């Protein structure tokens, strides 16, 4: 799965990686031709990225509310991150949470796949 996703991402321009919102139908077709896949495959990755981006935005918002720094430092006074309104999640740290989430559909379970996807995202945003 990651080889296909990586091929799609490598077929994008630097601007498309930075701003996925500019990827229209013509660009999706070009990306698909560049990696030897179909536009449906590109659409699936874009949808998956959108869902992950939305989820990470929520995690970032919760982290900011708790005073967690950009580099994932502990919250104020070294307390673990709290998740208000989510039963049974009080005081759970983020690593435990991500390990319990089980990963994204079709990408295997656990945190390792999510970490790899996030690392790839960071790597391609820098280019």
C-alpha angles and dihedrals in degrees: 000000000000092000090057093045091047091051090052093048092047089053090059124090118245089254092053090052091050095044112024090176089078092063105109130172095281092049091048090053091049092048090049092051090047094056099035095246135109127268086246089063090050090048091051092053092047091051091047091049090050092053092047092047091051091049093047090050089057091048090050091049091051090047092052091050089054094047096248112160126235093265095057096261120165118276127258114323091003094290121154117253114272124212109208116207094019109106116230094010100096112130095003115143120232096247090057090047094051092046090053094048092074099220131270123313113276093011102087127254136291135032099295094079092046091049091051092049091049091048090050090049092052092045093053094043089059094056 
